[in-house]
Amino acid sequence: MDNVDYKILILGGGAVVREYYIPALKHLNLLDSITIIEPDPKASKLLKSEDISVIELKYETFFEQNTDEYNFAIITLPNYLHEDAIRNCTKNHITVLCEKPLSLSSKSCELIGKYQAESNVQVFTGMVRRFMPSFKALKNSLELVGKITEVNVEDGNPFAWVADTYAFFDPKNGGVLADMGVHYLDLLYHLLGELSPVSYKDDAHGGVEANCQYTLKTSNNIPISLKLSRTHTLKNTFEVIGTKGKLWIEKDQFASCYFEGNDQTTHQIKLNNAFSDDKLNYIFESCFVEQLTNLVEKKETELVNIKEATAVVRLIEFAYENRPLAEVRKSEDSYLVTGGTGFIGSALIERLWSEGKTNILAPVRSYKNCAPIARFKIGLPRLNLLDYTEVKESLKDKKYVIHLAYSTDGGNAYEMNVTATQNIVKAACEQGAEAVVILSTMNVYGFPSGVVTENSPQNSAGGNYGKTKKIMQKWCLDFAKTQHKTRIIVLNPTCVYGPNGKTYTTLPRTLADGNRFCWIEEGQGLANVVYIDNLLDAIEKALSVKAAHGQNFIITDGALTWKDFFTPLLGKKAETIPSLKTSDLLNATFNEKTSTKQILRYLLSNFEFVSLINAHPFLGSVKKSLFSKIPSFRGKLDDQRQIVWSALSQDMLTTNTEEKFNPPTWLNELFGLTRSRFSSKKANEILEWKSKISIDVGLKNTKAWLEDSLN
């Protein structure tokens, strides 16, 4: 970039600024030209540590005090603040690049157009995906498909953006349609011209949608399907289908597009000089460099103007105004659910909501994984469970408390599994809650041969997780003896599986896809399992049965061999999975080997496995090993969105050849030759609970979900 004395203002200093704008500005030698307005002390501190000029004020206060002149402003504030921020910028004669979407209402866009007309500056919207070399290649190659007959777009991965902020789940900012959908609507508009909505549906229940399906058409009636998800892995392609074949781009493959003719031969198409700077690599970050170059060099035709941005906003506005809303009967009972972002917690919240129990508070440690429950209009405050004062305040007027939160980390397992539980239980009693249900684990009993009941000796398994859960359970049952108003109940579920499950649902399939799974001793160890819906029934029973106070209950559907359990879930793969003796697995004496480093790279390249590592009691302890083996993956275990780290393909195993058979030794910890049979007789008798969904039906339901979500 030429040495011009630009002054650039950035309103908001969140993740998109740190991850993308700052590297792009640094590449353009413009880092000394920027001033960031960021009121949050934590975010401000991060930026200042990089020697960046930061003013720790709200943008409104900044403009009230500011006397300096700026050439450009980049707005990265929450969507609902865009209009007012643009008003302040244009009033001060600053050219604007506003992060998408321009706004969420056409009326607001009209006001923004008025602000632009009253000033001598322009307002543009940051639609950075227009600059992807893959999209440019597709746009330039449209004639290859002949007459376009349909367009299909799918984008979906379990959502875990690097920003730990509620803004992503604030209904004022919209959900997945306003976040990722706006990019695709813009690309479709840029490619095909004016679009008209046909139908729209999503899964929002007063919160923000995590999944949506939008059907549109072009002016000449070409049908368009847009499918988006923050909870499931979708096809992740942008397809243009015509009479002579199809063109497509694959998410996160930024360098090229693909064409398959009617002869079914696939061609890769890559543009030369896709960026004005020929030194730029064909990666997503380079698109920000290109966009900023066009901004400062005033290449207005290369940027998205208000008219174009408004056309897309109208489509989002139509969707939100016309989506069908299901009626839910409402109950006055109030609930607090910890661990609500996990597999069991999110299923419980959905169950409660469907039953009309909508007065729910689900405190979170982090907002990174809230997509499944942010669909509902519930409270999502950040809460430190180790702060008794905070916990007590959050439990005010709560009738029922379900404590599901736990920690797998050896360093703080005691604090989270014992101290945090004590805080929840004590505060619930002090605030007069009617009942508290605490989820413990089967691990407190270990895995002895024979029948296991609540009276069996407790020889905990699973390292610190099992040990601390055992301590927690004993404390809860002892403390319950001193309480006569609030009922305290502990549940010991066995292996929980079902739709959206991980360890006992998607993990074996994920490992088998990479040739990392095996049967242990022919898969003849016993799997004690409980289907997610049956566990939810038990939780609700425990809340209501007065005789349950001060007791713990094993919750299980029964036992079958690991082979019988996983075979339906693995499908055809089950037929080719080898079996190892326990000793051979633990000693790694099977034939073909790859290095531990390669195994870890493969596993970490899979989103499902990374999210599992963060959740599972045993696998959480694998982190230190992973860090020492592959330091570059340290940040990838912090739930970053797949798009951020898929670019590290040079660190992954080759995907064009079959992986060598090398199952990890910790499979024995999960699916080994155990002979325990857990009994739920006590729950049957006192809670009057029984498995409404049999193991056969549960496996059938889970298999159907797997086929729908993973194929």
N, C-alpha and C positions, 0 to 999 in steps of 0.2 A: 504494500500500500504506500502511495506517495506520502511524503512527509508533510501532510496538511494539518493545520492546527484545529482539529475537530474537538468538540466538547460533547460528550455523550452521557446522557442520564439514563440510569436503569432503575425502574420502579419495581422493587421486590428483589430479594436476593436468595430465592429458594433453589431447589435442586436443578431446575432447567438452566439457571444462570451458572451455577457452579459446574455442572456436567457438560454444558454445551456452549453457552455464550462466552464464558471466560476463555476457554481454549481457543475459540474462533477469533476473539478479539486479540488474544496473544499472538496468534499466527499472523494477524494483520498489523501487528505492531501498534495496536490501539489501546493497550491495557492502561497506559498512563493517561488516556483521554477520558476515562470513564469515572463516574461517581454513582455509587449505588445507594439508593434510599431503602433502608431495611430497618423496621422498628424492633424486630425480635432480637434480643441480646445474643441468644445462642447462634442464630444465623449470621448476625453481624460479626461475632467473634471469629467464626470460621472464615469469613471473607477477609477480615483484617489480618488474619494469620498469613494470608497470601500477599500482604502489602498492597491491598487494593483500597482505594479511597471509599469509605463508607460513612454515611450520615445516618445515625440511629434515631430516625424520626418517622412518624407516619407521613405519607406523601402529602396529605392535606396541609399538615403543619409546615412541611418543607416549603411548599409553594407560597405559603403565607409569609415566610421569612426570607425567601430566596431573592437575591439581587443579581445573580450571575445570569449570563446568557448561554443557552445550549443549542447545539445544532440539531441533535437527534435525541429521541427518547425511546427506549425499549421498555414496554410494559409487560411485566410477568406476574401481575397481581391476580388474585382470584377473579373468576369471570364476572361476578356481579359488580365488581369495582371498575371494570374497564371503561364504561361510559364516562364516569366522573373523572377518572384519571386522564382520559383523552381530552375532556373539556379543559382541565387544568393545563395540559400541555399545549393545546392549540391556542388557548388564551395567552400563553407565553411565547407563541410563535415558534414552537418546536415541532419539527417533523416527527411523526410517530410510526413506530413499528410495534403493533400490539400482538402479543401472543394469542393464538387461536383459542376459542372463537372470538370474533369481534365483540359479540354480545350474545345474549340468549333471547332477544326479542327484536322484531323488525322495527318496532317503534323506537327502541333505543338506537338502532342503527340509523334511523332517519335523523335523530337528534345529533348523532356523531357526524352525519353528512352535513348538517347545518353548522356544526362547529367548524368543520373544515372550510365550508364556503365563506364563513365570516373571518377566516384567517388567511394568511398567505402561505400556508404549509399544507402538506399532504398527510393523509392517514392511510397506513397500509396494515395488512394482517399477516402475521407470520405463519404461512403455510409451507413449512420447510420441505415437506415431502415432494413438492413439485420439482425440487432440484435434484432428486435422486437420479443418478445415471440410469438405473433400471427403468424408472418411469419414463424418462426422456426417450430411451431406446424403444419402449413399447409405443409411445405416442408417435414416434417417427416411423413405426413399422406397421401401422394399422391396416394399410392396404393389403398386407399379406393374408389377412383372414377373409378377404372378400366382403360380402355384405354381412354386417354384424347382426347376429340373431339374438344374443343374450350376453349379459355381463353378470358375473358372480364374484362377490368379494366376501372373504371370511378372514377375520382377525380375532384370535382368542388364545390367551394363556392365563394361568392363575396369576392374578395381579399382585405385584409387590414392588411398587415404585420406590426409588431411593428416598423420596421425601416422606418424612414421618409427620404428616400433618392431616388434620381433620378436613382441610379444605377440599381434598379429593372426594370426600363423602358428604359434603354439605349440599343439601338439595338445591340451594341457591346457585350452585355451579354446574348442576347437571351431572349425569353419570357417564357411562361408557360411550354413549352416543355423542355427547358434547366433548368428550375427551379424545378418543380415537376416531369416532365416527366422523367428526368434522373434517379430519384429514381426508378420509375416503370420499366423502361427499364433495369436497373441493376437487380432488383428483378426477372424479366422475364428471363434475361440471366443466372442468378444464378440458377434459377429453371429448365430451359428448354434447356440451352445451346445456341449455335449460333442462331442468329435471322437474317432474311432477310426482308427488307422493301418491301411492296407491293404497298401501296399508302399513300399519306399524303395530308392533306389540313388544312389551318388555316385561321384566319381572319385578318392577318397583312396587313397593307397598307403602307409599308415603315417604320412602327414602330415595336413594338413587339407584337406577338400574345397573345391574351387573351383566345382564344378558339382554340382547334385543335382536329383533328381526325386522328389517325395513325393506319393503318392496316399492320400487319406483319405476318410472318409465321416462324415456326421452321424448322429445317433440315428435319424433316419427315412430313412437310406440315400441322402441326396443326395451324389453323387460330387464330390470336390474334387481338383483338380490344382494342385500348387505346384511351380513350376520356378524355380530360382535359378542365377545364374552370376556369377562374378567375372572371367571371361575373355571373355565374349561379350555382345553387345547383344541383349537379348530384347525381347519385345513391351512390357514394362513397364506392364502394366495389371492391375487387380483387377476381374474380371468376375463378375457374378451374372446368370445366364441363367435365364429362366422361360418360362412358357407365353404370356405377353403381351409379351415383349420382353426386353431386357437393360439392366442398370445397370452402369456401370463408372467407375472413377477411373483417372486416368493419373498415373504416377509424376512427382513434382515439380510437378504442377498441383494446388496445395493448396487452391484457393479453391472448387472446385465438382466435382460429378460429372456424368455424362451418362446420358441414357436414350434408348434407341431402341426404339420400339414395333414391332409387326408390320407397320406401314405404312412402316417404314424411315425415318421422320422422326426426326431427332436433336434432343433438347432438352437444354439446359444447366440444371442445378439448383444453386442457390446459397442457402445459409442466411443469414438476417439474424441478427446478434448471436450468431455462433458462439462467440465468446469473452466471458467475463464483463467484460472491459475493451473497450468498444466502440471505443477508439482504436487497438487493435491491427490491423495489416494481416494479411491472410490469407496468411501465409507460414509456412514451417516453423519458423523461430525463435520465432514467437509461441506455438507449441504448448508450448515449454518454459516460457514465462511462465505459461500457463494451468495447466500441471502444478504448478509451484511455488506458484502462488496457492492451488490446492486443498490442497497440502501444509501451508502455513503457516496457512491458515484452517481446517484440519482437516475438509475436505469428504471424508470417508473413502469415501463411496459413489462418488466420482468417480475414485478411484485404484484401482490393481490390487493386491488383497490377496494373501496367501500362497496361499490356496486356488486362486485363478485362475491365479496364476503357476505353481503346481505342476502344474496340468493341462497347461500348455504344456510345462513341463520334461519331463513324462512322455512327451510326443510326441517330443521331441528325443532323450531317453534311448532310446526304442524304436528310433528310426532308427539311432543310432550302434551299438546292440547287435546289430542285425539286418542291417546292410548286408553285402552279399556282398563278400568279400575275395579277390582273385585271387592265386593262388600264383605266386611268382616264384622260379625257380632262382637260386642265389646263387654269385657268383664272388668269390674273395678279392682280385682285383686292385683297387687303390685309384686313384681319379681325383680330380684337382682341375680344376674348370672355372671360369674367370673369365668375366664377361659372361653368366652363366647366366640372367639375367632377360630377355634379349633374344630376338628371334625365333629365331636360330640356336641360342643357348645353351639355351633351354628345350626346343627340339626334340631337341637332343643329349642332354640329361639324361633326357628321356622314352625316347629310344632305348636309352641305356645301361641304364636301369632295366629295360626290357622284356627285355633280354638277360641279366638277372641280375647286372649289374654295379652293385650297390647301394651299394658303399662309395664314396660321392661326397661331396666337399666343394665347395660352390659359394659362395665368399665374395662378399659384396655390398657396394656402396657405400651403398645405401639399401634399406630394406625396403618401399618404397612400391609396388613392382611385382613382388612375389614370388609372387603368387597361383598362376601356372601351375606353378612348380616346388616350392612349399611343399606340394603334394599328396603329394610323396614324402618318405620318411623319410631325409633327407639333412642334412648339416651346412650351416647358413646363417649363418656368422659374419660380422660386419661387419669389413671389412679395408681398410686404407689401402695401396694398391699402391705408394705412394711411400715407405713405411716399410720399408726392407729387412729389418730385424729381424723385424717382423711377418710379412712375406712368407716369409722363411726358415722361421720357426716353423710357418706354415700348411702348408708343403710337406714337412714331416717325414713319412717313410714313404709318400709318394705315388709310385706307380709311373708313372702317366701324367698329363701336364699338358696341358690344352688352353686356350690363352690367346685368348679372344675379345673381351675388354673393350677399348674404345677411347673416344676423345673426339672430338666434332665441334666443340668450342668453340675458336675461334681463340686465346683467351688461354691455355688449358692443354693444347692439342693436343699440344705437344711433351712435356710432362710425362707425360701419360697414354699416348700412343702410342709414345714412345721410352723415357723413363726407367722407366716402370712395366713395360714389356716387358723391359727390361734386368734389372730386379729379379727378375722372374719367371724368366727364363732362367738367370741366374747362380745364383739360389737353388735352382732345380731341379737344376742340375748339382752344386752343392755338397752337396745332400741325397741325391744318388745316384739321381735319377729315371731311368727307362729311356728315356723319350722325351718330347719337348715339341713340340707342334704349335702354331704361331702363325698366326693368320688375318690375312693382309694384304688386299690389294684389287687389282682390275684397274686401279684409278686410277693406280698407280705407273707404268704404261706410257703413260698418256694414251690418246688415241683416234686414232691415225694411220690412214690408209687402208691397206687390205690386211691380210695375215695378221700376227697378233701372237703371238710365242712368248716363252719365257722369256729368250731371247737378244736380244730386240728392245730398242732404246734406251728408256731410262726418262725420258720427258718427262711428269712427273706432272700429273694433272688433279684438280680438286676442291679447290683452295685449300690451306689449311694441312693439311687432312686428308690429301690426297694427298702433299703434300711430306713430312709427318712419317712417314707410312707408308713412303715410299721410304727415308728415313733409317733407320727401324727395320728394314726388310727387309735393307738392306745390312749393318747392324751384326750382325744375327742370323746371316747367312751367313758373315760374317768370323769371328765368335766361334765358330761351329761348327767351324771349322778347327782350333781349339785344344782341342777336346773329343773324347775318345775313348771315354768311357763312356756319356754321355747323348746320345742322338740328338736333333738339332734340325732341324725341318722347317718350311718356310713354305708356306702355300697362298694362292693368288690366285684366289678365286672371282669369277665374273662376277656378273651381277644375279640375286640369290637370290629365288625366289618360291615360293609354295605356301601351304597352309592356315596361317593365323595370320600370314602375311606382311603387310607394310605398303606400302613404297614401290612395289614391283612387283606388288602384289596388290590392296590396298584403296584406295590413293591415287587412281588414275585414276577409279575408280567414285565415290569421295567427291567428287572435283572435278566429275565429269560430272553428279552429282546437283544441283550448284549452278550448272550452266552455266559452269564454270570450266576445262573441259578442251577441248583441240583437238588435231587431228593437226598435226604440223609437216611441211611439204613432203609432204603426203598420207600421212604416217606411214611414209615410205620409208627412214628411218634404220634401221640395224641394231641389233637387240636381241640381245646376247650373254647368254644366260640359263642358270641351273642350278637345277634343282628341288631343294627342301630335302632330300629323302631321298637324292638322289644326292650332295649335298655331305657329308652325314653319313657316307655310305659312304667318301668320300675321306678324311675325317678319321680314320676307324678304320683304313683302309688305311695311311695315313701313320704312324700310331702303331706299326704292326707290321712294316713293311718296312724291313729294316736298310739296304738300299741307298739309302734316301731321305735318309739323314743328310747335312746340310749343303747341301740343295738346296731350290729352290722349284718349285712346280707350279701351273700355271694349271688351274683346274677349271671346265669349261663343258660344257653339253649341246649347244651349237651356236648358230647365229645365224639369225634370221628378222627380218622387218621389224617395227617397232613396231606397225603396223596389224594385221599377222597375229597378233602376240602378244596384243595387248589386245582385239581384237574378240571372241574367245570369252568373255573375262572381263567385258566391258561389256554383253554381250547385245544387246537391241534398241536400247539407247542408242547403240551404235556406228554405227547407220545414220544418225543425225541429227547426229553430231558434225562440226562444220565443220573445214576445213583452212586453215591460215595459212602463208604464206611466212615463213621465219625472220626476214627484215627487218621484216615487218609485225608479227609478235609482239613483237620487241624494241623497236620504235618505237611500239607500241600504236596503229597506224593503222587498226584495224578500226572498224566503225561505232559500236556502242553502247558507252558507257563508264559505269562507276561509279567513285566515288572510291576511292583506295587504302585509305582508312580503312574504307570499307564492305566492301571485299574482305577485309581482315584480320579485320573483325568476323565476317563469314560463316565464314571458315575457322576462327577460334578458337572459334566456337560448335559446332564438330564435334569430338567426342572423338577420333576416329581421327586427324584432322589434327594435333591438339595432341600426341598421343603420338608421331606421326611426326616433328614438329619436334624433339622431344627426342631422337630416335634417328638421324636421317639425317645423313650427313656434310655435304652441302651445305646442307640446310634448317636445320641447327643455326645457321648464320651469319645466318639471317633474324631471329633473336631480337631483336637490337639495333634493327632496323627496327620490329619489332612494338612493342617497349617505347616507342619514341619516338612512334609513331603513336597507340597506345592504352595509356596508362599504367595504366589500370584493369585491364588484362589481364595485368599483370606477374606476379601470383601464379598466374595460371591456367596458366602454362607450367611450374609446379612439380608437375605431375601430380596436381592436386587432383581429387577425385572429382566426377563430373559434377553431382551433386546440389547441390554448393556453389555452382557458378557458372551453372547454368541459369537462376537467378532474374534474371540480368542481361539479360533478354530485350529490354529497351528499347534495349540497345546492339547488338542483332542486326538483320539485315535481315528485312523482312517475309516470313513464310513462306507467305502466302496468294497471292502472285503469283509468276510465274516470274522467276528472277533474270536480270539482264541478262548478256549474253555478255561475259565479261572474263577470259580466262585469264591467269594470272600469267606474267611473262617468264621466270621460272626453270624453266618447263617445258622450255625449250631445253637447260638443263644436264642434265636427266634423260633426255629422250626426243627429242633433236634429231637432225639429219641426220648421224649418224656413219657411217663406212664401215669400221670395224674388224671383223675376224673373228679372235677369239681361238681359239687352238688348244690342246687338251689332249692332244696326241700324246705328250708326255713323261710325263704321268701315266698314260696308257694303257700305255706301255712299262715304266716303272720301278715304278709302284705297282700295275700290273695292274688299274687302275681303269677302269671304263667306265660310262656312264649306263645303269642298269638300267631306269629309267623314262624313256620317250621324251618329247619335248616335247609331242606330241599327248596322251599319257596324263596328263602332268603338268598340262597346261591343263584337261583334262577333270576331274581330281581337284580342282583349284583352283576351277574354276567351280562344281562341286557344293558345295564348302565355302562359297563366297561366297553362293550361293543359299540355303543353309541358315542362315547366320549373319547376313546383312544384309537379307534380305527380311522 
